[in-house]
Amino acid sequence: MPRGSTENLRPFNNRTESEQRKIASKGGKASGIARRKKANLKKAFETILQSDVASEKMKIQLEAMGYEATNEMALAMIMLQKAMKGDVRAFEQISKLTSLETKDSLDKKEQRQRIKALELENEKRKQGLSGDDSLDEIIIVDSWADEVQDD
């Protein structure tokens, strides 16, 4: 909710095309900056996770178990230890990471759209079947009906 008065706000569709274009351009640029920033952060984390563990004790433990001594493996081991001690959130995160049916928000959104499209299609079919005047006349051709029955 806006803090102050909303009297000076104008709906987007009440603006001129050039104003709409300017606003859309600013939004597109800001979106690009945010996407690049997020991608850079992801790359930085991937680099840090792939680097060697700083703790010598953790390094020895991981190598004794046959794993690489990376920060990523150290985090996995710590999460597992927390889950085994009863930390429900750690267990949920492990379950989420190891789940075979991981779907991101885009997959779920696409699936919902497909379901809506199928529901609309089914509704159209129902309306077509129930509306007598919307059905086209069905013509039955009997000229080859005897051939079909003989087979």
Sequence and secondary structure as in RCSB ss.txt:
>XXXX:A:sequence
MPRGSTENLRPFNNRTESEQRKIASKGGKASGIARRKKANLKKAFETILQSDVASEKMKIQLEAMGYEATNEMAL
AMIMLQKAMKGDVRAFEQISKLTSLETKDSLDKKEQRQRIKALELENEKRKQGLSGDDSLDEIIIVDSWADEVQD
D
>XXXX:A:secstr
  SS  TT   GGGS HHHHHHHHHHHHHHHHHHHHHHHHHHHHHHHHHHSB S HHHHHHHHHTT   BHHHHH
HHHHHHHHHTT HHHHHHHHHHH SS   HHHHHHHHHHHHHHHHHHHHHHHHHH GGGS       TTHHHHHH
 
